Amino acid sequence: MLAVKDPNVQVQLLVWIFVMRIMRVVSSAGSTSGTRTIARGRYCRDKMDFEQPLTFLVWLTSIV
């Protein structure tokens, strides 16, 4: 913020930072919820390998 002298650009950068932070939280929550739903249908067994849904979550969050 100190490197930019124009107040309008400073406001735009500040808003952009907070919007990206909110979008990161929303996409992470959505990915976690989606993974939980998919994991219940896909991996609901007596002995579950917890690494598979976690790997799927990492891929889904990275794509989103």
C-alpha atoms as an extended CHARMM CRD file, in Angstrom:
* protein
*
        64  EXT
         1         1  MET       CA              0.0000000000        0.0000000000        0.0000000000  PROA      1               0.0000000000
         2         2  LEU       CA              2.8650000000        2.3770000000        0.7080000000  PROA      2               0.0000000000
         3         3  ALA       CA              4.3470000000        1.8400000000       -2.7580000000  PROA      3               0.0000000000
         4         4  VAL       CA              1.1980000000        3.1880000000       -4.4520000000  PROA      4               0.0000000000
         5         5  LYS       CA              0.5700000000        6.9030000000       -4.0910000000  PROA      5               0.0000000000
         6         6  ASP       CA             -2.8800000000        7.1370000000       -5.7330000000  PROA      6               0.0000000000
         7         7  PRO       CA             -5.6310000000        6.6980000000       -3.0900000000  PROA      7               0.0000000000
         8         8  ASN       CA             -8.0590000000        5.1760000000       -5.6290000000  PROA      8               0.0000000000
         9         9  VAL       CA             -5.5920000000        2.4420000000       -6.5220000000  PROA      9               0.0000000000
        10        10  GLN       CA             -4.8840000000        1.8260000000       -2.8330000000  PROA      10              0.0000000000
        11        11  VAL       CA             -8.5940000000        1.2880000000       -2.1820000000  PROA      11              0.0000000000
        12        12  GLN       CA             -8.8830000000       -1.0520000000       -5.1750000000  PROA      12              0.0000000000
        13        13  LEU       CA             -5.8890000000       -3.0990000000       -4.0070000000  PROA      13              0.0000000000
        14        14  LEU       CA             -7.2130000000       -3.3100000000       -0.4540000000  PROA      14              0.0000000000
        15        15  VAL       CA            -10.6570000000       -4.4480000000       -1.6320000000  PROA      15              0.0000000000
        16        16  TRP       CA             -9.0400000000       -6.9900000000       -3.9750000000  PROA      16              0.0000000000
        17        17  ILE       CA             -6.9750000000       -8.4570000000       -1.1310000000  PROA      17              0.0000000000
        18        18  PHE       CA            -10.0350000000       -8.9410000000        1.0850000000  PROA      18              0.0000000000
        19        19  VAL       CA            -12.2000000000      -10.3120000000       -1.7390000000  PROA      19              0.0000000000
        20        20  MET       CA             -9.5280000000      -12.8940000000       -2.5970000000  PROA      20              0.0000000000
        21        21  ARG       CA             -9.3050000000      -13.8690000000        1.0620000000  PROA      21              0.0000000000
        22        22  ILE       CA            -13.0700000000      -14.3400000000        1.2980000000  PROA      22              0.0000000000
        23        23  MET       CA            -13.1550000000      -16.3120000000       -1.9680000000  PROA      23              0.0000000000
        24        24  ARG       CA            -10.4000000000      -18.5920000000       -0.6660000000  PROA      24              0.0000000000
        25        25  VAL       CA            -12.4100000000      -19.3620000000        2.4550000000  PROA      25              0.0000000000
        26        26  VAL       CA            -15.6280000000      -19.9160000000        0.4650000000  PROA      26              0.0000000000
        27        27  SER       CA            -13.9540000000      -22.2010000000       -2.0830000000  PROA      27              0.0000000000
        28        28  SER       CA            -12.2530000000      -24.1900000000        0.6620000000  PROA      28              0.0000000000
        29        29  ALA       CA            -15.5350000000      -24.6360000000        2.5680000000  PROA      29              0.0000000000
        30        30  GLY       CA            -17.3460000000      -25.6370000000       -0.6170000000  PROA      30              0.0000000000
        31        31  SER       CA            -14.6590000000      -28.1330000000       -1.5520000000  PROA      31              0.0000000000
        32        32  THR       CA            -14.6720000000      -29.6320000000        1.9340000000  PROA      32              0.0000000000
        33        33  SER       CA            -18.4530000000      -29.9640000000        1.8950000000  PROA      33              0.0000000000
        34        34  GLY       CA            -18.4160000000      -31.5190000000       -1.5630000000  PROA      34              0.0000000000
        35        35  THR       CA            -15.6790000000      -33.9440000000       -0.6040000000  PROA      35              0.0000000000
        36        36  ARG       CA            -17.5650000000      -34.9730000000        2.5280000000  PROA      36              0.0000000000
        37        37  THR       CA            -20.6830000000      -35.7230000000        0.4680000000  PROA      37              0.0000000000
        38        38  ILE       CA            -18.7650000000      -37.6500000000       -2.1790000000  PROA      38              0.0000000000
        39        39  ALA       CA            -16.7250000000      -39.5440000000        0.4190000000  PROA      39              0.0000000000
        40        40  ARG       CA            -19.8680000000      -40.7560000000        2.1970000000  PROA      40              0.0000000000
        41        41  GLY       CA            -21.2060000000      -42.2530000000       -1.0010000000  PROA      41              0.0000000000
        42        42  ARG       CA            -17.9300000000      -43.5300000000       -2.3350000000  PROA      42              0.0000000000
        43        43  TYR       CA            -15.9170000000      -44.7190000000        0.6380000000  PROA      43              0.0000000000
        44        44  CYS       CA            -18.5630000000      -45.7460000000        3.1650000000  PROA      44              0.0000000000
        45        45  ARG       CA            -17.1660000000      -49.1440000000        4.1800000000  PROA      45              0.0000000000
        46        46  ASP       CA            -16.1920000000      -51.0430000000        7.2960000000  PROA      46              0.0000000000
        47        47  LYS       CA            -12.5000000000      -50.2620000000        6.7890000000  PROA      47              0.0000000000
        48        48  MET       CA            -11.9460000000      -46.8890000000        5.1960000000  PROA      48              0.0000000000
        49        49  ASP       CA             -8.6960000000      -45.6130000000        3.7370000000  PROA      49              0.0000000000
        50        50  PHE       CA             -8.6610000000      -41.9950000000        4.9110000000  PROA      50              0.0000000000
        51        51  GLU       CA             -5.9650000000      -41.0420000000        2.4420000000  PROA      51              0.0000000000
        52        52  GLN       CA             -8.2240000000      -41.3500000000       -0.6270000000  PROA      52              0.0000000000
        53        53  PRO       CA            -10.8090000000      -38.7070000000        0.3770000000  PROA      53              0.0000000000
        54        54  LEU       CA             -8.0270000000      -36.4110000000        1.5690000000  PROA      54              0.0000000000
        55        55  THR       CA             -6.2170000000      -36.7150000000       -1.7560000000  PROA      55              0.0000000000
        56        56  PHE       CA             -9.4960000000      -35.9950000000       -3.5510000000  PROA      56              0.0000000000
        57        57  LEU       CA            -10.0100000000      -32.8970000000       -1.3570000000  PROA      57              0.0000000000
        58        58  VAL       CA             -6.5520000000      -31.5780000000       -2.1940000000  PROA      58              0.0000000000
        59        59  TRP       CA             -7.1480000000      -32.0380000000       -5.9300000000  PROA      59              0.0000000000
        60        60  LEU       CA            -10.6330000000      -30.5230000000       -5.8010000000  PROA      60              0.0000000000
        61        61  THR       CA             -9.5000000000      -27.4890000000       -3.7930000000  PROA      61              0.0000000000
        62        62  SER       CA             -6.5680000000      -26.9580000000       -6.1520000000  PROA      62              0.0000000000
        63        63  ILE       CA             -8.8310000000      -27.0680000000       -9.2030000000  PROA      63              0.0000000000
        64        64  VAL       CA            -11.4040000000      -24.7400000000       -7.6540000000  PROA      64              0.0000000000
